[in-house]
Amino acid sequence: MSFLFNNKKNTAFHFFLFTLFFLVANINFSNAQDIEQEIKTLDSLGQIYWKKAAYYKAMSVYKKALPLAEQIKNQKLQARILNYLGVIAENKGDMNQSFQYHFKALKIREKVNDNLIIQSYVNIGITYNTSGETKKALEYYFKALEINRLIKDKRLTAHAFYHISTSYKLLRDYEQATIYANKALAM
């Protein structure tokens, strides 16, 4: 086990992995609460891989979590996992797969009336922007803002304003880009 602690930079990460694999290998997750905890642990691991740009590992972890969320019929967790799968696919450059995951997450979030539907609209917009379809991206950012008028989440509003600004910058409409950048900052 000393191999885990040779590199101090990765010690915490390796210890986390060791603990996770020990738990998953030695615990029989039988009830919904245990399965939900496993999903949250996998989510945490997936985010670590994603932030380290280990996209294939992150995707593999989230693909293990998705059927578990389906098994316990937790649709908000399903949408969260699908959202991350969409983000990771976009980071990998697979826009078709990204759209598939994001639209599945959006459909679930619409069905269960999840406030994070705004995040789905923004992420779909980001994928359109990455695909070079900036005007289509703007449609989704403005849909996010429209829904957010009811929810009034400042963080999500600022996030949408930022991406609207970025889109206008790509369209070389610097006046609109500046307006929305300032709106994001004002949040």
WOLINKA-V351255 format. One line per field, one symbol per residue. psi: psi as a letter, one per 40 degrees, with the letter a starting at -180 (. if undefined). Layout:
psi = ???
This chain:
psi = edddedhddedddddddddddddddehhhdiddddddddddddddddddddefgdddddddddddddddddefgdddddddddddddddddeegdddddddddddddddddefhdeddddddddddddddeegddddddddddddddedddfhdddddddddddddddddefgdddddddddddde.
